[in-house]
Amino acid sequence: MSSLFTRKRFFASAALCFLLASCRCGSEESAPAASAPAEEQEHEAPDPAEGEESEAAPAAEARKNAASSAEGSVALEVVSADALIAKLRASGRKATLVNAWASFCGPCKREIPMLEKLDATYRSKGIGVVLVTLDEPADVPKAQAFLTERGIRLTSYLAERPLGAFKKGLNPRWPGMLPASFLIDAEGTLRYYWGGEAFEGEILPVLDAFVAGKPLEGESTPTLDRETAQ
């Protein structure tokens, strides 16, 4: 009898342990899992398409700004000496002061703002100012940048290659130094020539003499300057 009673107690204890273990497992499965620390939480991977759009927007804006800058640059039409003179004759002005310059020439860039003031002063008297850059085609953006940044509104051109033909067409005596200025009348005739940087005090007497109808043909020399100033 005792052995039978012992076996019954053993099976009862085993069944109770199994029941208690099942309850604990169920409670652990139903309990919410603890959240991981914020540093260890996984981040949702960004949508590649969204990343491409966010990077493409600034790039597109940069291209747009670059295009606007290019569109806002001063246009430089390529002209030969003959084509330039034809344009001057068709302008209806009494005379035009043509200034040859280049972006690499310091005196040229120093001279241009003064020439723009002369254009504003003498426009009502029938005299205008035109710029022609002798920059190499690869350096044209430098010339455009200078004119744009300084707000120069003078009509501007680019000298056609070869430069030898262009220089000869404006003045056979012009060896090519820069800057150089040429006063050309309504008939396309060269009336005065300044080789090198010309200062306002040297140009004004010549322009005033031309407006007054005084005979005027020559180059920038001390003798001629004194004659035109009288």
Secondary structure, DSSP 8 states (H G I E B T S, - for coil): -HHHHHHHHHHHHHHHHHHHHHHHHHHHHHS------GGGS------HHHHHHHHHHHHHHHHHHHHHHHHTS---EEE-HHHHHHHHHHT--SEEEEEEE-TT-HHHHHHHHHHHHHHHHHGGGTEEEEEEE---GGGHHHHHHHHHHTT--SEEEEE-S-HHHHHHHH-TT----SSEEEEEETTS-EEEEEES---HHHHHHHHHHHHTT----EES-HHHHHHHH-
